[in-house]
Amino acid sequence: MQLFDNIRISVALVTRNRPESLERTLTSIRDQDVQPWEVVVSDDSDEEHTEPTKQLAERYNCKYVRGPQRGLYANRNHAALACNGTHMRTMDDDHEFPPGHFAASRNAVKRDPTSVWTIAEKRPQTSRLHRPGQLNLRGYPVTPSDHQDSRAIADGSTIYPRRLFEDGILFVEDFKMGPVYLEYGSRIHRLGVRIRELRDTHVFHHLEDREITDAERHLAARFFTMMAHALVHDPSWRAVAMMACKMAQQVVEKRSRAVRAIRDACTSLRSNWQVVARKRPIEWNT
């Protein structure tokens, strides 16, 4: 396929206010025997962290861009569109990598360049492997039955053909955080993209316990994801019934907060309908 005759994997690394953690990630990248074609650092930091982050990016020979300051998914889109490779690998600023990570990534993409490749992660203090999950009817990630053809997405460690983003298939940006990446997995799967798990490597994720600062918007993001899946990506009466039951349960427990979250999710689905409900397939050869 002419579009992928010369595989070039770009890294789309998003960061915010964590230069120390970012340096650990960049060091781990540059310690790899096989290097990515380019590393783009998209910086959503507050002003006091901007200059240290920029200097780090330049020291590690990365392309530095200022982020859009509208949340995680807007920054993911921004970083992806700043990449110039044939493929784009999402990355967060709290990752490290075992030896051979980018060699395994390159080999997988060469084997199957039109698929999306997801990568499992480990916490540094444990040996348990956390494998990418796909959306279930209750709005949570679950392990797919077939890891080589699923809807599963690893939010910060997935390799995409850049063609998806060039073709306007972007993350919904209405929510700064939350499980919106699960909607993206369901969407591209419906459009005929095969999603596979790369079993030859993993990511070490230095996950920090962070307080959810806007629980209502986080709940709205979950409702939005459930609605998009049940009404568009895999519609069925059972899916709609499960969604309605989950929302009703949340209204009983959280009352007005859940009602507002449902309203916000409906508003987001309406405003992003053209993106979410797209039917036109991806044209790989253009």
N, C-alpha and C positions, 0 to 999 in steps of 0.2 A: 504494500500500500504506500503510494508515493508520499502521502502526508507524514508518514513515520519512518521514512528511509533512514534518517539520522536521528536516533533517540537522544534527546537532551532533557534531563530532569532538573527543573528549577525548584528551589525551596522557597515557599511562601511563609515566612516566619512572622507571626504576629506577637507583639510585645506591648506591655503597658506597666510602667513604673517599677520595673524589676531589673535594673542593669546587672546586679550581681548574678542573678539566676540566668539572665541572658548570656553572660560571659561563659558560664559553665556549659550552656548548650552550644555556643559557637566553638568553644574549645573542643568539645566532643565531635562536632562536625569536622573540624580541621584535622583531627587525629585519625580520621578514616583513611584507609589506603586508596579507596575510590572516592573521588570528590563529586558533588553535584555540579551541574553545568554552571549554575549561579545560585547565590543565596540573596533573597530580597528580604530585608528587615522593614516591616511596616510598623511604625511606632505611634501608638495611641497614648503615649505618656503625657502626664501633666508637664507644665513648662520647666519645673525644676529638674526633671529627669531627662529632658530632651537632649541636651548637649552631651551628657555622659553616654547616653544610648547611641547617639550618632557617632561619637568617637570610637565606641566599641565596634560598631558595624564597619567603620572604615579600617580599623586596625586588623580586623579579620577578613578584609577584602570582600565585603558585602555591599550590595546596592542598598542604600538607605532611602526610605521614603517616609514622609509624614502621613500618619493615618488620618482617616476622616473624622475621628472623634465622635462616632455615633454608635459605638458598641462593637462586640466581638464579630458579629456576622458581617457588618459593614466593612470591618477591617479585613476579614477573610477575603471578601470580594475584591477589595482594594489591592491587597497583596497579590492575589491571583492574577489580576489584570495588569499588574506591574511586571509580571514574569514574561520571559521571552522564549522559554524552552518549549519543546513539543509536549511536555508533561509537567504538571505542577504538584508538588508534594506539600500538603499542609503541615505546619509545625507550630508548636507553642514554645514559650521561653522557659519552660521547666522540664525539658526533655534531655536525656542523654541516650547514647546508642552503643550497642555492643560492637565488637570488631566485625567487619564485613557487612555492616548494615546497608551501606549504599551500593555495594557490589550486588547484594541480594536483590535490592530494589531495582537496579538497572537490569539484572537478568530476567526478573519477572516481567518488566515492561517490554523487554525485547521479545519474550515469548508470546505476549498477548497485549499489543499496544492499544487496542481499543477498549479494553476492560478498565474498570476502576479497581485499584488494589488497596485493601485495608490492612492495617498492621496492628497486632495486639500489643498490649503494654503490661509491664510489671511495675510494682512499687519497689523501690530500691531495697527496702527492709524485708521483703517477702519473696518467695519463689513462685507465688501463684500468678498464672497468666490470665489477664483480663482480655477476653476476646471481644471483637466488635459486635454490637448488638443491633437488631432491627426493631422497628416499632411494633408493639403489640396493640391489641384493641383497647387496652386501658391507658395507653399513652406512655408506656415505659419501654426501655430497651430489653429485648430478650435474645437469647442465643438462637441463631437460625438453625434449621435442620440441615441445610446444605450450605456450607461455608464457601463453596465455589460458585454459587449462583443465588444471591440473596439480596435483601434490601439493606444490609448492615453497613453502617458508616462509623469509622473511628474519627471523631470530630477533628482532632489535631494531628492525626497520622494516617492520612489517606493520599494515594497517588491518583490524580485525575489526568486524563488527556486534556490539555489546555483548550482544546476545541470546544469543550462544554461551556467554558466561561466566555470564549470568543463568540459563541452562538447565543449568548444571553441567558444561559441556564445558571442563574446565580442563587445564592442563599437569600432568603427573605430577611430584610434588614430591620423590620419593625421592632424586634426585641433584642435588647443588648446582650442577654444571656438566655439560657434555657435550652430545651431539647429540639431546637429548630433544625439541627443537622439531621435528625431522624426523618423529618419531612423531606429533606433533600434526597436522602437515600430512597425513599418510596417513590419520589418523583422521577428520578433518573432511571430507576428500575422499570417504571411504567413506560418510559420512553424507549425501552429496549436496550439499555446499557447493562452489561453484565458486571456484577460486583463480586469480586473474589477476595479471599483472604490470603495474604502472603505469609506462608507458614515458616519461611526460612530465617526470619529475624523477628525482632520485637523492639519496643521502646521502653526505656526506664523513665517513669513519670514521677517526678518529685512533687506529688500533688499536695497542695496546701489546703487545710481546712479553711474555707472562706464562708463568712456569713452572707446569706442571701439578703442583699440590702433592699430589694423591692420584691417581696414575696408575691404580691398581687400580679406584677408583670410577669414573673416567672410562671405563675399559674396560668396566666393568659397565653403564654408561649406554649405550654403543654396542651391547653385546650385547642389552640390554633392547629398544632401538629395533629391532634386526634381528629379534628374536623376535616382537615385536608386529606388525611388518609381514608377516613370512613366515607367521605362524600365524593372524593375525586380519584385517589390513587388505587384503592381496592374496595370499591363500594359494594355494600350488601346490607340487607335489612338487619342482619346480626350485628354488623359493625356499627350501624347507626344506633341500634338498641343499647349496645354496650357503652357507646359514647354518651348517650342520654342518661344512662344509669350512673355513670361516673360523674357527670356534671351535677346530677341531682344530689348525689352523695356529698359532693363538695359544697353545694348550696346549703345543705342541712348543717354541715360542719362549720363552714366559714361565712355563711349568710351573705351580707352585702358585698364583701370582698370577692366572693366567688361570682356573684351576679355581675359585678363590674368586669371581672376577668373574662366572663363569657361574652359580654358586650364588646370588650376590646378584641377578643379573638375573632368574633364575627366581623368587626370592622376591618381587621387586618386581612381576613380571607377575602372580603369583597374588594379591597383596594389592590390586592395582589392576585386577583383571579386570573388575569391573563398569563401571569408567570406560573402559577401553581397548576392551572388546568391546561397548559399547553399540550397540543396534540401533534404538532409538526415534528417528525423525527429528526434526529441529528444527521446532517449531511457530512460524512467523514471526508469525502474526496474533494470538497470545494475549498 
